Amino acid sequence: MAETVTIKIDGREYTVESGQTILEVCRKLGIYIPTLCFMENISEGGHCGLCIVDVKGARTFQRACITKVRDGMEIETNTPAVREVRKTVFEMILADHKVECPVCKRDETCEIRKVARHLGIPDFEVEPIYRDEGVDNSIISREPAKCIKCQRCVNTCELIPGIGIYGFFGKGHDATVEPPKSLSMSETPCIVCGQCVVRCPTGALTERDDTEKVLEALYDPEKVVFASFAPSVRVAIGEPFGMEPGEVVVGKLVSALRRLGFDRVYDVNFGADLTIVEEANELIERIKNGGVLPMATSCCPGWVNFVEKFYPEFIPNLSTCKSPQAMLGALVKSYMKEVEGIPEEKIVHVTIMPCTAKKYEASRPELDGDTDYVLTTRELARLLKRFDIDLSKLPEDEADKPFGEYTGAATIFGVTGGVMEAALRTAVDWLSGGTFDKLEFTAVRGIEDLKFAEVDVNGMTIRVAVAHTLSAAERLLQMIKNGEVEVHFFEVMACPGGCVGGGGQPIPSTVEIVKRRAEGLYSDDEKRVLRKSHENPYIKAVYEKYLGAIGGEKAHHILHTTYSKRPSWEEIFKRAV
């Protein structure tokens, strides 16, 4: 039993676990204390000063985020004196923040606006003192004038991808949070995972907005515009419209995209089924013919980017399969041109992704033309609201064939361990000659950041591993290099929880919300009639009528790619000196 203490908060007595901070206790009790810097397990250093409370007997107000509760403590969270100090602190923060709420991408999810409402401070009340240094409009767009120096991005980049492209430089009003040596975002080895964007409390960090380019294509009568959406988008896009996290909204999403004017709507889940068929085939070939092992998944562009910049010795381990986004894009472009006779220059492929790194992937020279534009889940939500399209009120519709049908294996691509589980369903089925009936490989599921499992097939033991977050992936790579583990196949997702926690998903993306999105995908999987990628009849038909043999010459030409070493931190610093 945990030790408890008895405390009073705003005159009411509570018995709570000891060792907690005042902020932790108040959040569990539903007592609101404003803060702009605190984020559990990310930023707990008490930078902003907004969370001050009045503790009886203390000489000064205490910061709730770093003050532990003790027996007999009496706390007042919202007295006139507390509110007055919070207002003063907040006015200083607001004065150093570029306020443009009507056009800011963060809009309703901006934490500054939430604090302003709580304190009763209207926008534009404070005389601005910020320096407008313009916008670094890379894929991760950085606007220093909106930065409140909370350092969430600094800690996030150190803890989740483990790269550390941000630093805190200078003191006081002259302090800055930015990449070292004043590098632009695109000049750093940023892997564009977008986790800093999800955790930024303001609009200082956002994804590059490509909605105008998409609208231009939609309004061009000479273009045939195709849309396709990722597995995890279907369990998150409803959130900005008041729907529950994890609610599967495939039919409504298809309706929404058609209302925007897309000529056809496909499902990237078809691309996921395609990826599994090629990837499982590649794994079996490597195992049987002495290929490079362990083989690593290649569907996460943040992970691929990480390998190319920090662990180039593992490039041969990456599967040569394109990601589901790139596979579907390449197939749509070639199929529509060769089978339906649509001129290549008229075809525009737009994807809806949970991921900012997918924008980077679409720009890779090796994948040039597969995907023309990528919108994050957040961008699509903003676009729908712009045209007054309420997703929650739309009728259900079906995606277009042949690239709109999918199996349960494809839908779990969006959660950590899902790619591995989907690949095992097909690879093990093939290796056993169709005698292996197991569908759920639960050992690769769950929120642990590093998992290992074994599967026995006809006397052969296949050892696999799953990592989510690149800091966990780095531990796994070191274990492989040191000979501490021996695996045939491993999956890596850059973001916590996999794509359900992607850097392009709706804000907030708390642990609980990410968990519910994952549950939605597993529920969708369980409801599908077909749950193995190679059983998708439209996948079979595409190979029979167009691609030829799985892993064959045409399939390899369209569906596979290559990777190459890219500049590391050391090389970038040498250039910057």
N, C-alpha and C positions, 0 to 999 in steps of 0.2 A: 504493500500500500504506500502511495506517495504521501509525503508529509504535507499537511495543510496549514494554512494560516487564516485567521479571521480578520477581515478588513472592512472598512466602510468606504463606499463610493457614493458621493452625492447624498449622504445621509442614510443610505441603505446598507445593511450588513450582509456580507457575503463570506462564505468559506470556500477558499480556492487553493489550488496546489501551490506550494512554495516554489521559488526558483524562477517564476515567471516575471516578466516586466509588467508595469501598469498597463501599457498599450496592449499586450497580449491578453491580459485579463479582461480589459474593457471590450476588445473586439469579440471575445467569446461571449460576453454578456450583452452584446448589442449596443454598447455605449460608444457613440461616435466621438473620436478624438482626431482632429485633422492632422495630416502629415503629407509632405510632398517628397520626402526622401526615403522613408522607411519602406522596405520590401522584404518580407520574410525570406531568410536564407540567401538574400542577395545584397541588400543594403540596410544595415542595422546600426549605423554609426552616429545618428543624431545630428545630421548636417543642417537641416532647415530651421529647426527651433520652433516649429509650429505646434508641436505636441505637448507644450508645457502644461502642467497641472499644479494645483496648489495642494501641497502635502503639509498637514498640520505639524508644526514644530520645525519645519525646514526654514532656513533663513532666506532662501530664494525659491522661485518657482522651479520645479523639476521637469526634466524631459522624460515623458512617459515611455519613450522607446528604449531607454537605457537604464531606467530606475526600477529595481526589483521590488516586488511587494514584500512586506514583512508583517509579522503578527502585530495587530493593533493599529496598523496604519490607517489614517483617515485622509481621504483624497477628495478634492473638489475639482470637477473637470470643466465647469462651464460658468464660473462666477463672473460678474462684471469685470473684475480686475484681470482675470485670466483672458477674457475675450478682448479686452483693451490691448493687452500685450500681444496677443495673437494678431490683432489687426495691424499693429505697428510692424511686426515682423513680416506679415503678409504684404503690406504696402511696400516694404523695401524689396521683397521678392518681385512684386508686380511691376515696380518702377524699372527693374532691370530685365523686364520680359516684354518682347514685342507683342502687343495685344492686337490681334486681327481676327477675333472670334468668328465673324460671319463667313470668312473664307478659309479658315484654318481646317486642315484635314482631320484634326483630332476632334473638333466640334463637341458633340455630346459626351465623348469619352475623355475629355481633357480634365485632369485632376485639379488644375488651377481653378477651373470654373466651379467644380464641386466645392472647393474650399471657399471661393468667393460667395457662393450662395449661402453657405453655412454662416459666414461672418457678416453677411449682409452688405458686402462691398460691391457696388455696380462696376462693370467694366469701364475703363477709361477715366476712373476717378483720380488716378495717381499720375503725377508729372513724370514722364519717362526719362530715364537716364541711360538706357542701353545704347550700345554701339551697333548700328546695323551694318554688318560685314557681308551682306549678301547671302546667297544660298550655294552650298556645294551640292550641285544637282547630279550626284552619282546615283547608282541604283538605290543605295541607302542615302537619302537626301538629308543633309545636315544644315540647319539654320541656327547659327550661334546666337542670334538676337533673341531666340525663344528659350535658350538654355538657362536653367535656374541653378546649375552647378550642384545638383543633388548627388551626382556620381553613380547613379544606378547603372548607367551604360558602362562605366569603368569597371565596376564589380561584375556586371553581367558578362562582359567579354572575357574577363579573367576566369570566371567560374564555369561558364557553359561551353563555349567553344574552346576556352583555354588559350586564346591568342593574345588578347590585350592590346587592341589597336588604339585605345583611348588612354589619355593621361590627364591628371589634374596639375595645371601649371600656374605659377604666380600666387599672389595673395590678395585678399580683399576684393574690392570692386574690379581690379585688374585680372583676377584669376580667370582662367579659361579651362574648359574641358574639351579636348580635341585630340586628334592623332599627333604623335610626336613630330618635331621638326616642321610643323605647319603643313604636313602632307595632306593632300586631298584624300577623300575616302577611297577613290579608285586607285590611288598610288600606294595604298597600304596593302598588306596581304589579307584584308578582310575577306571572309568567305561568304559574305552577304546572307548570313542565316536570318538576320532580322530580329534576333532576340533582344537586341538593344532597343529596337523600335517598339516592341511589345511592352517593354518595361519603362520607357521614357514617359514621365508624367505629363509632358506638354507636347507641342508639335515641333520640338527641336529636332527630332529624328522621325522621319517618315519614309515610306517607300516612294520611289519615283512614280509619278502619276502618268499613266498611259491612256487614260480614258478618252482624251481628245483625239488621239490617233485612231482609236477604235471607232469612235463616232464618225470620223472622217471616212473610214473604210465603209461603214454601214450606210452612209449617205451617198456613196459613189455608185451610181447605177451600173458602172462597168465591172464592179467587183462582186464575186460570189463569196460571202463571208460565212465561215464555219466556226462554231463555238464548241468547245468541249470543256468539261469540268472534272476536277480531281476527286478521288475517293473521299477525302476528308472534308471537302467543301460542303458536301450534302448534309453533314451533321453539325455545321457551324453557321452557314449563311442565314439561317432562321433567327439567330440571336439578335441582330440589329433590328429585327422586326417584332420583337417581343416573344418569340418562340423559345422553347426550352433548349438548352445545350444538349446535343445528342439526338434531337428529333430529326429523322431522316426525311428530307424534303425534295427528293429527286424530281417528282412530278411537277411540283410548284416551281422548282428551279428551271426546268425545261420550259414551262409556260412563260416565265419571266424573261428568259433569253430570247424567246420568239417575239415577245412584245417589244423588246428593244430593237428588233429588226434583223436578227441573224437568219440567214437563209436555211441553214441546217444546224441541228444541235446534236452533238455526239457526246459520248461518255468516255473519259480517260480510263475508266475501269476496263474498257475493251483493250486499251493500250496496256493496262496492267496484266490482263490475261495473256496478251501477246508477249509481254516481257517475261512472264513466268515460263511460257512454253520454250522460248529461246534460251532463257537463263538455266532452266533445269536441264535442257539438252547440253548446254555448254558445261555445266557442272559434271554431268555423267561422262562426257567426253574427256574432261580433264582427269577425272578419277581413273578411268579405264586406260587412257593413253599416256599417262605420265605428264600431264600438263601442269602448269604452275598452280600450286596449292599452298595455303588455303585460298580459295576464290572468295572475293569480296563483292557484295552487291554494289551496283553503280547507279541506282535510281535516285539517290539524294545528291543534288548538285553541290550542296555545301560540303558534304563529305568528300566528293570527288575533288573539289577545289582544295580542300585541306590536304589530301594526299599529294596532289601535284605541287603544293607549296611547301609542305613540311615533312612529308615522308615519301619522296619520289621513288625510293627503292621499292615501295609497294605498288607502283603503277602496274607492273605485270600481273599483280594479283587481282586487280579490278576486272570484273566481268566486262566484256566488250559490248554487252547489250546497252543500247540507248535506254534512257528512262522512258516510262510510259508516255509522258508528254511528248518527247521527241519521236518515239516510235509511231505514235498515233499521227503526229504532224507529218512525218515523212511518208507514212502510208496514205494519208488523206491526199497529200500533194501528188504523189505518183499515181495512185489509184484513180483519182478524179481526172487526171490528165490522160492516162492511157486507156481507162475503161469507159469513162463518161465523156471524154473528149472536151473537157473544160480547159481552155488555154491556161498554162501555168501562171502567166502574169495576171490573170484575173482572180486567182485563188488566194484568199486570205484566211489564215488559221489563227484563231484567238483562243487562248486557254484561260480558265479561271483556276487559280492555284492558291494553296494555303501558305505559299512560300515566296519570299522575296528573291531567294537564290534562283528560282525558276526564270526570273527576268534575265539574270546573268547567263543561265544555261542557254536561253534562246539566242543570246548574242555570241556564243562560242563559234569560232570559224568552222570547227568540225561539224557543227549542227546547223550551219547557216541555211536559213529558209525553211527548216522544219516547222518552226513556230514563229509567226510574225509578231504577235503582241501577247503579253502576259498581264493579266489583271489579278491582283490578289483578291481574296475573299472580301477584304475591307473595301477595295476599289469598286468591286461589283455592287456592294451594298450602297455605297455613295451614289453610284450611277443610277441604280434603281430608284433611290429616293429623289434624285434629281428630276426624274420623269414621273414622280408620284406613283410608282408601282409598288404596291404593298404586297410583298411576297406571301404573307400569311393569309391573304384573302384570294389568292389565285387558284384556279382549278388545276387538277392534276393533268399532266400531259406525258406522252412517251417520247423518249429520244429517238432520233432517226436511225434506221437500219442502213447498212449492216454494222455500223460502228457504235451502236447504242446498247447492245446486249452485253451482259457481264455475269460472271459467276461470283459466288461468295468469297472465293479466294482473292478476287480482285479488290473487293471492297475493303478487306482488312489491310491492304497496302498502306492505308492511312494511319496505322497505329504501330508503335514499336513492336517488333517481332512479327508483324503481319507479312512482310515480304518473305521472311524465312519460312513461316508456316505455310504460306501459299506455295512456295517453291518445293517444300518437302512433300506437300500433297501430291504434286505432279511427279517429282523425281523418284520418290519412294514407290509410287504407283507403277511407274515405268520399270524401275529396277526389280520390283517383285512380280512383274508380269501381270499386274492388275489384281493380285491376291491380297494386297494390303488395304484393309478397310478403314483404318483410322483416319479421322478428319481433323480432330482438334489436337494440336501439339501444344498443350498447355504449358510445358516447361519453358517455352520461349515467350510466353505472355507475362504481363505484370509490369510494375513500375520500377523494378530494380534496374539500375543503369547499366549493369553488366550481367548477362545470363549465359549459362552453358547447358547443353543438352546432348544426348546421344540417341540415335535411332538404329535399331538392328533390323537389317533387311537381308534375308536369305544368307545369314552367316556373315554379312558385312556390317561393320559398325560405322555409321556416319556421325561424325562429331561436329557440332555447330556451336556458334556463339552469336549473341546479339548485344549490341551496344547502342544506347541512345544518349546523346550529347557527345561532343567531340572530346571533351575531357575524359569521358569513359572510354571512347575509342582509342585515345592515346595510351591509356593504361593497357588496353588489349593488344595494341601493336607492340608495345614494349614486352609484354608477356610472350608474344609470338617470337619476337626477335631473340629473347633470352632463352627460348626453349622451355618455358614454364608451362605452356599449354600446346596441345596439338589438335588442330581442327581442320576439317575439310572446307568449311564454308562459314562465312560470317557476314552478318548484316550490320550496317551502321546507319543511323539517322542522326542528323545534326541537332535536332530540336528535342526538348524534353517531351517524352510521350510519343515521339514520331511526328508525323504531319498534322495530327490533331492539335499539337502545340506549336505549329509552325509560325514563323515570323510574319506571315501575312494574314493570320486569322483575326477574327474580331477581338477587340480589347474590352474587358480584361480576359486573359487566358490563365486563370488561376489553376492550381493543381486539381481542384475539384471539378472545374469546368472541363479541363482536358480529359479527366477521367470519364466524365459523362459523354463526351464526344466519342471516346474510345468504345464505351459500352454501346453507343448507337451503331457503330460499325460492326461490332460483333453480333448485335441483334439482326442487322441487315444480312450478314453472312448466314446466320442460322435459318433465316426465312427463305433463302434462295433455294430453288429446286436443284440447281447444279452448283457444286461447291468446289470443283476442281477445274483449273483454267483450261486444261486440254479437252474438257468435255463441252466447252462452249461451241455450239453448232456453227456460229458465225465465224469463230476462229478457224474451225475445220474447213469451212467453205472458202475463206480467204486464202488459205494455203493451197487448197485443191484448184481453185480457179485463177489464182494470181501469183502467190509467193512461191509456190513449188514446195520443195522439201523443207522441213524444219531444220534450220541451220544450214540450208543449202546456199548456193551462190547468190540468187536473187534476194533471198531473205537476209543474208549477211550484208549485202550491199546496201539495202534499205534500212535495216534494223540495228546495225552494229556501228561502232565508232572507235576512235582511238583517243589516247590521253598523252599529255606531255608535261615535263617539268616546267614550273613557273617560278618567278622570283620569290625568294624567301625574305624574312625580315633582314637578315644580314646583308643580302645583296641590295635590298632597297635602301638600307642605311648608307651603304657605300656610295650609292648614286646620289644620295641627298647631301652628303658632306661637301 
